[in-house]
């Protein structure tokens, strides 16, 4: 691979997806302007709620929580 050509990946539903240079540059612009942080704060509670719902389902089905914690952190 050339040093000038880099590949950028994002995580979508637990899978890595290759993104273009333009999309990555837009992300960096949002990050520096603070808009990305605003977005993350706005959706933090919703993500936490979804995470807790998944944990409840897994606990009721019998999957060990320690395995789920490792899956969530990956």
Backbone as a chain_set.jsonl record, in Angstrom:
{"seq": "XXXXXXXXXXXXXXXXXXXXXXXXXXXXXXXXXXXXXXXXXXXXXXXXXXXXXXXXXXXXXXXXXXXXXXXXXX", "coords": {"N": [[0.846, -1.176, 0.0], [0.506, 2.245, -0.751], [2.167, 5.003, 0.867], [0.886, 7.427, 0.715], [-1.723, 6.767, 0.222], [-4.318, 5.98, 2.261], [-6.426, 3.868, 4.213], [-9.602, 4.175, 5.66], [-11.692, 3.267, 8.333], [-14.923, 2.684, 9.731], [-17.073, 1.759, 12.437], [-19.97, -0.022, 12.023], [-22.82, -1.225, 13.271], [-21.349, -3.179, 14.632], [-19.542, -4.089, 12.742], [-16.681, -3.569, 10.659], [-16.391, -0.987, 8.304], [-15.283, 0.143, 5.239], [-14.451, 3.485, 4.502], [-14.562, 6.441, 2.453], [-11.97, 8.835, 1.672], [-13.021, 11.394, 1.637], [-15.316, 11.227, 3.286], [-14.071, 10.631, 5.682], [-12.588, 12.983, 6.07], [-14.677, 14.802, 6.412], [-15.678, 13.876, 8.839], [-13.487, 14.517, 10.488], [-13.593, 17.311, 10.338], [-16.066, 17.809, 11.602], [-15.403, 16.9, 14.098], [-13.389, 18.681, 14.963], [-14.811, 21.073, 15.001], [-16.578, 20.677, 17.014], [-19.109, 19.692, 16.669], [-19.35, 16.933, 16.407], [-18.978, 16.034, 19.0], [-21.219, 17.165, 20.214], [-23.212, 15.66, 18.944], [-22.598, 13.083, 19.899], [-23.078, 13.435, 22.649], [-25.798, 14.003, 22.603], [-26.949, 11.593, 21.809], [-26.055, 9.797, 23.668], [-27.532, 8.848, 25.937], [-29.55, 7.385, 24.703], [-28.08, 5.355, 23.423], [-27.009, 4.113, 25.684], [-29.364, 3.203, 26.899], [-30.242, 1.331, 24.963], [-28.148, -0.483, 25.161], [-28.485, -1.409, 27.789], [-30.972, -2.659, 27.486], [-30.289, -4.761, 25.765], [-28.614, -6.18, 27.482], [-30.481, -6.991, 29.414], [-32.06, -8.765, 27.905], [-30.154, -10.7, 27.245], [-29.482, -11.624, 29.773], [-31.878, -12.812, 30.506], [-32.025, -14.874, 28.661], [-29.896, -16.446, 29.267], [-27.207, -16.152, 28.524], [-23.918, -15.726, 29.589], [-23.041, -12.819, 31.439], [-20.441, -11.839, 31.523], [-19.355, -12.616, 29.074], [-20.927, -11.065, 27.392], [-20.175, -8.484, 28.148], [-17.557, -8.43, 27.156], [-18.129, -8.604, 24.455], [-19.483, -6.194, 24.024], [-17.492, -4.32, 24.454], [-15.785, -4.641, 22.36]], "CA": [[0.0, 0.0, 0.0], [1.261, 3.49, -0.787], [2.093, 5.8, 2.089], [-0.068, 8.508, 0.484], [-3.081, 6.205, 0.185], [-4.702, 5.356, 3.519], [-7.789, 3.37, 4.29], [-10.267, 4.558, 6.896], [-12.793, 2.373, 8.657], [-15.83, 3.025, 10.825], [-17.825, 0.608, 12.919], [-21.408, 0.066, 11.807], [-23.475, -2.425, 13.788], [-20.361, -4.172, 15.03], [-18.684, -4.501, 11.633], [-15.879, -2.487, 10.107], [-16.787, -0.608, 6.955], [-14.332, 1.045, 4.609], [-15.038, 4.758, 4.091], [-13.713, 7.204, 1.55], [-11.177, 9.925, 2.24], [-13.913, 12.545, 1.796], [-16.135, 10.999, 4.479], [-13.182, 10.745, 6.841], [-12.274, 14.402, 6.24], [-15.874, 15.427, 6.984], [-15.689, 13.497, 10.257], [-12.466, 15.308, 11.184], [-14.105, 18.679, 10.435], [-17.085, 17.818, 12.659], [-14.721, 16.683, 15.377], [-12.695, 19.903, 15.365], [-15.765, 22.157, 15.258], [-17.351, 20.361, 18.208], [-20.415, 19.135, 16.309], [-19.334, 15.495, 16.663], [-19.161, 15.865, 20.445], [-22.635, 17.452, 20.469], [-23.964, 14.499, 18.48], [-22.361, 11.981, 20.831], [-23.773, 13.737, 23.904], [-27.235, 13.954, 22.36], [-27.386, 10.213, 21.668], [-25.431, 8.95, 24.684], [-28.546, 8.18, 26.76], [-30.237, 6.404, 23.859], [-27.174, 4.216, 23.271], [-26.927, 3.427, 26.976], [-30.63, 2.506, 27.077], [-30.219, 0.157, 24.09], [-27.176, -1.414, 25.738], [-29.116, -2.029, 28.952], [-32.014, -3.559, 26.986], [-29.613, -5.966, 25.281], [-28.165, -6.927, 28.652], [-31.655, -7.632, 30.016], [-32.429, -9.903, 27.062], [-29.139, -11.736, 27.386], [-29.605, -12.213, 31.109], [-33.063, -13.673, 30.538], [-31.804, -16.052, 27.82], [-28.893, -17.29, 29.892], [-25.839, -15.917, 28.077], [-23.17, -15.112, 30.692], [-22.84, -11.377, 31.309], [-19.026, -11.56, 31.263], [-19.169, -12.719, 27.629], [-21.589, -9.915, 26.787], [-19.343, -7.306, 28.391], [-16.439, -8.465, 26.214], [-18.678, -8.312, 23.134], [-19.825, -4.773, 23.944], [-16.292, -3.491, 24.451], [-15.029, -4.843, 21.116]], "C": [[0.892, 1.239, 0.0], [1.133, 4.219, 0.54], [1.065, 6.92, 1.946], [-1.511, 8.011, 0.556], [-3.358, 5.476, 1.494], [-6.133, 4.879, 3.433], [-8.355, 3.735, 5.648], [-11.48, 3.662, 7.091], [-13.641, 2.972, 9.764], [-16.547, 1.746, 11.233], [-19.313, 0.872, 12.747], [-22.015, -1.268, 12.219], [-22.478, -3.549, 14.052], [-19.431, -4.643, 13.933], [-17.895, -3.302, 11.135], [-16.279, -2.26, 8.655], [-15.767, 0.397, 6.431], [-15.046, 2.324, 4.188], [-14.048, 5.513, 3.222], [-12.959, 8.291, 2.31], [-12.067, 11.133, 2.53], [-14.776, 12.407, 3.057], [-15.289, 11.149, 5.729], [-12.835, 12.212, 7.115], [-13.468, 15.152, 6.835], [-15.992, 15.116, 8.466], [-14.685, 14.343, 11.04], [-12.906, 16.761, 11.346], [-15.149, 18.794, 11.539], [-16.437, 17.702, 14.031], [-14.045, 17.966, 15.856], [-13.663, 21.037, 15.676], [-16.613, 21.903, 16.502], [-18.708, 19.753, 17.918], [-20.473, 17.633, 16.579], [-19.574, 15.216, 18.143], [-20.616, 16.135, 20.829], [-23.503, 16.26, 20.084], [-23.827, 13.344, 19.466], [-23.085, 12.206, 22.151], [-25.284, 13.589, 23.754], [-27.747, 12.511, 22.348], [-26.797, 9.263, 22.702], [-26.472, 8.187, 25.5], [-29.29, 7.111, 25.96], [-29.37, 5.157, 23.667], [-27.08, 3.417, 24.559], [-28.212, 2.639, 27.235], [-30.67, 1.231, 26.231], [-29.276, -0.908, 24.637], [-27.786, -2.145, 26.928], [-30.222, -2.999, 28.533], [-31.405, -4.861, 26.477], [-29.141, -6.821, 26.444], [-29.326, -7.65, 29.324], [-32.056, -8.876, 29.234], [-31.43, -11.036, 27.241], [-29.196, -12.405, 28.749], [-30.786, -13.172, 31.165], [-32.878, -14.933, 29.696], [-30.684, -16.931, 28.34], [-27.479, -17.125, 29.374], [-25.097, -15.219, 29.207], [-22.866, -13.637, 30.429], [-21.383, -11.062, 30.994], [-18.721, -11.67, 29.775], [-19.786, -11.52, 26.925], [-20.76, -8.659, 26.969], [-18.174, -7.276, 27.416], [-16.922, -8.174, 24.798], [-18.981, -6.83, 22.968], [-18.592, -3.894, 23.858], [-15.491, -3.638, 23.171], [-15.413, -3.875, 20.055]], "O": [[1.918, 1.27, 0.68], [0.136, 4.081, 1.248], [0.442, 7.323, 2.929], [-2.414, 8.767, 0.916], [-2.711, 4.474, 1.802], [-6.944, 5.417, 2.678], [-7.673, 3.619, 6.667], [-12.198, 3.342, 6.144], [-13.134, 3.684, 10.631], [-16.615, 0.782, 10.47], [-19.847, 1.858, 13.256], [-21.761, -2.302, 11.601], [-22.73, -4.712, 13.736], [-18.602, -5.521, 14.172], [-18.369, -2.167, 11.18], [-16.478, -3.201, 7.887], [-15.437, 1.374, 7.102], [-16.118, 2.267, 3.586], [-12.846, 5.251, 3.256], [-13.288, 8.613, 3.452], [-11.891, 11.812, 3.542], [-14.941, 13.37, 3.805], [-15.733, 11.727, 6.721], [-12.795, 12.632, 8.271], [-13.289, 16.04, 7.669], [-16.361, 15.981, 9.26], [-14.994, 14.828, 12.128], [-12.629, 17.379, 12.373], [-15.135, 19.746, 12.32], [-16.873, 18.329, 14.996], [-14.125, 18.299, 17.039], [-13.371, 21.879, 16.525], [-17.289, 22.809, 16.989], [-19.397, 19.333, 18.847], [-21.528, 17.112, 16.94], [-20.285, 14.276, 18.497], [-21.183, 15.43, 21.664], [-24.423, 15.895, 20.816], [-24.815, 12.704, 19.827], [-23.647, 11.267, 22.715], [-25.963, 13.111, 24.663], [-28.85, 12.239, 22.821], [-27.012, 8.053, 22.626], [-26.307, 6.99, 25.732], [-29.618, 6.051, 26.492], [-29.869, 4.034, 23.739], [-27.071, 2.187, 24.533], [-28.152, 1.518, 27.741], [-31.079, 0.175, 26.715], [-29.578, -2.1, 24.579], [-27.625, -3.358, 27.065], [-30.391, -4.048, 29.156], [-31.941, -5.94, 26.728], [-29.251, -8.047, 26.402], [-29.177, -8.793, 29.757], [-32.357, -9.916, 29.82], [-31.817, -12.197, 27.374], [-28.982, -13.612, 28.865], [-30.706, -14.224, 31.799], [-33.501, -15.957, 29.977], [-30.54, -18.066, 27.887], [-26.608, -17.906, 29.759], [-25.586, -14.221, 29.737], [-22.48, -13.263, 29.322], [-21.11, -10.108, 30.266], [-17.912, -10.901, 29.257], [-19.218, -11.013, 25.958], [-20.648, -7.852, 26.046], [-17.831, -6.213, 26.898], [-16.196, -7.559, 24.017], [-18.763, -6.268, 21.895], [-18.639, -2.825, 23.248], [-14.595, -2.832, 22.916], [-14.866, -3.917, 18.954]]}, "num_chains": 1, "name": "protein.A"}
